[in-house]
Amino acid sequence: MELRTGYREWAPPSALRPAVSCLWTSVVASGSTTLVLPDACADLIWQRGAGAFIAGPDTGPAPAVLPDGTVLVGVRLRPGAGGPALGIPLTELRDQRVALLDVLPELAKQLPGDLSPGAAVDRLSAMIARLAAAGPPDTLVSHAARVLAGSRDRTDELARELGVSERHFRRRCLDAVGYGPKTLHRILRFRRFLSRVDAAGGRIDLSRIAVELGYADQAHLTRESVRLAGLPPAALVRARRG
């Protein structure tokens, strides 16, 4: 496969789409710090020269200092798919980067650091297909994540609509996503804000966007932006446009 400098992602094959959000590559042109923001996903990542590791679900900004020439190939698991596919509660991997050798050693042997990036993509895809077949996404949590990603619904109301108790709903989210429903809701709402920011071409009315996305006011959005991205909204907009 042809590698280009920078980050790019593409849709997975149709068979993987229930569990996989995207496949991606990242090639660092010069030593830099990349700020990874929470997205309610877990990633299985291969690094050239180092092998594979798991990026657990983040609850805040995760700066990644990458040396010149770093090549990464990743598979991003949807909310609700990571825990079942990996066979462990994702709370154990929350806010962590863990070598695959420490979690699934037999699989780690299939992803040595001396593969070509193209071979890494093929092996990651085949591996995730097997894992997701053996441990399919938690359908209740996956559905809840889709609902929360597109609405202002309160998590207690959603649990009742799903026909489960709040306690049961929380346990399923902790295992499948890595954090509870309220944190999941906060992160998915913030991802909607980032999508609005990235799609906007001109001046952004942060106050209006805050209300439209269900924040109490712009100050509420600012607090969430600082907690989840490490920057207030205006500074985050400038950073992403830069």
Secondary structure, DSSP 8 states (H G I E B T S, - for coil): ----SEEEEE---GGGTTTEEEEEEEE-SS-EEEEE---S-EEEEEETTTEEEEE---SS-EEEEE-TT-EEEEEEE-TTTHHHHHTS-GGGGTT-EEEHHHH-HHHHTTS-TTS-HHHHHHHHHHHHHHHHHHS---HHHHHHHHHHHTS---HHHHHHHHTS-HHHHHHHHHHHTSS-HHHHHHHHHHHHHHHHHHH--S---HHHHHHHTT-SSHHHHHHHHHHHHSS-HHHHHHHHH-
